[in-house]
Amino acid sequence: MAPLIAVEVQCIEQERKFVAEQLEACEDGEQVAGTERLWRDYRTQVRAWKLDAKGYPDSNMRPLRPS
């Protein structure tokens, strides 16, 4: 289970950076997939994806990016 958790921790770190970039683009008026609200909601879901989350660390249960 430890290798799966390590993969999920790395994935979440990458997603948090990606979300920050998307929110910055929204703030700057650039077009991105989804709305600022959807990205903020997704950020909350990403932060909640940790050891006590339902389905963790199954990568198939990860939060999905706005599209």
N, C-alpha and C positions, 0 to 999 in steps of 0.2 A: 504494500500500500504506500510506503514511503516514496518510491519513485513516481507514482501517480500524483501524489501531493506536490512533489517538487515541480513536476510539469505544470500543474495547475497554478502554483505560486508564480512561476515564470510567465505563464500566459496572462494572468491577472495583472501583473506589473506592466506587461506590454499593452494590454487593453486600456489600463488607466492612462498611459501616455497617449495612446491613440484618441481616447475620448477627450482628453485635454486639448489636443490639436483640433478636433472637430468642433468643440465648444468655442475655441478661439476663432476659428473660421466663421462660425455663426455670428459671433460678436462683431466681426469685421465685415459682415454682410456678404460673405462668400457663399456660394451654393454648395451644400453638402446633402448627402442622402439623409432624409429625416429632418425633423425640426429640432430646435434648441431644447424644447421640452422633452422630446424623445431621447435626446442624448443625455440630458440630466437624469432622466428616469433610468436609463441604461447604466449610467455611472453608479447610481445607487444600487442597482442589481449586481454590478461587478464588485462593488465593495462588500456586498453581502455574501459573495461566493467564496466561502471559507469553510473551515473544518466542520462547523456545526450546521451548514446549509444542507437542505434536502437534496440528495443525489450526489453530493460532493464525495469524492473527486472524479466522478464519471464525466468525462469531457462531453458526452452527448447531452448532458444536463446543463451545460453552461448557459448563461444568459446570451441572447442573440442580439447582435448589433441592429440598430435601426436601419431600415432600407428604404 
